[in-house]
Structures are given as structure tokens and as C-alpha cells.
Amino acid sequence: MDLAVRKAMAEVEPGLVYYPEPSTFVKVPERYEGREPGVSFGSGAEEGQQLMDSLSRERGGFTGGFDPSFAISTDMSRIGQNVGGHSTGAAVTDDTIRQLFALAQTHARPQEWSKRVGKAYGITDAAFSRNLERLVFAGLTMDNLSGLPNPLPTSPIGAKSIENEAKKGTLKRADPGVIATAKASRDVLVRSLVAAIHALQARNG
């Protein structure tokens, strides 16, 4: 789910997401044999973000993308200690869904998503940020997700509600990029959760 959300966010604005250090590639300008001076992972925490910040600073921005196929497996004891597991045969419940949002660093977690969108678009209004987060993450329960048609519609899920808020509601006068990010994120969250639920239920037989 994290990978799907990152990909959707990066398709709107490459600078929205955190690029994991082991699988991040930087195109080197033709006149250099390596990265130009000033472009680096820096030191301390969030080296990937420091790299993106240095690219923006030195190159005046950057183009890029997030490709989930380059993801590298990591030690779950470091970032997944709060997730727990789901025993074969156990019912899929709202608690199961909550566990999927407990993974540290995931962009599918409301707090991380809001932080990244707020930083990228300069959102300082706390009420605006809460309303935006609500539109993207509210209602992701078993009752609501189980009631969706199968197969899911091809049109973006949840887009109309977000568009209505952008026209005359709490998101009026929002940056178009914010609206596009919210729509893309809501759509992929719902699709990823429905796929995860179906996979767990299929495993239960």
C-alpha cells in the first residue's frame, strides 16, 4: 500500500515522496563524471530527503518518479514492529485495516501523508490540513470497503467529493497540485485496501 501511494503522489509531484536511499538513482549531467558539488545525501537522518533537497537547491528543481519495482526488502524489526500479523483463518476486521497504517515511514499513514503534502505545498493552516486528511483517509472501514462494487469502477474513487470541496467547500482556492494529490491518494488507498482485504480473505479459504 505504501508503494502504491508513493507512486501516485510522485506522479503528481516528484518532490512529494521520500526516496529510499538504496534504490535511488540520480542522473549525472553530461559534463560531470559524478554528482555535481553540493548534491549529496548529507549527514544524519533522512538522507534521501537531504538528497532531494540538495537537487532542488543545486538544479533549481528536479524531475523524477517512484517505481515500486525497485523496492528492496528490509528488516521488518526496524520499521514494522508495530504492525503485528494476521493469522490464517482469522477474520478480516477494522483492526486488520488499522494495522496496515501502523507501519513506520509509510506514506499511507495519515500523519506522514499530511506532513509531506504540507511541506511540498506550503500548507500552514491546521484546519485546512485536517480537512484535507479527512477527505483522503476517512471511512476506510470494512463496512464501507466491502460495500464497494466488484470489480471497482475505473474512474477515480472519491474524486467527486474532493472536487466538490475544492469548488465550494473547505478546500476552496487550494493549489491544484494539492487537489490532484488528494484525488490520486484516495483512489489508490481504496484500491490497495480492497486488494489487501481480498487477498487475506482468499488466504483464509
Salt bridges, closest charged atoms under 4 A:
ASP2 OD1 - ARG6 NE 3.01
ASP2 OD1 - HIS107 ND1 3.70
GLU11 OE2 - LYS7 NZ 2.57
GLU36 OE2 - ARG59 NE 2.60
GLU46 OE2 - LYS115 NZ 3.90
ASP53 OD2 - LYS119 NZ 3.88
GLU58 OE2 - ARG57 NE 3.72
ASP95 OD1 - ARG98 NH2 3.88
GLU112 OE1 - LYS115 NZ 3.45
GLU112 OE2 - ARG116 NE 2.86
GLU163 OE2 - LYS183 NZ 2.79
ASP187 OD1 - ARG191 NE 2.90
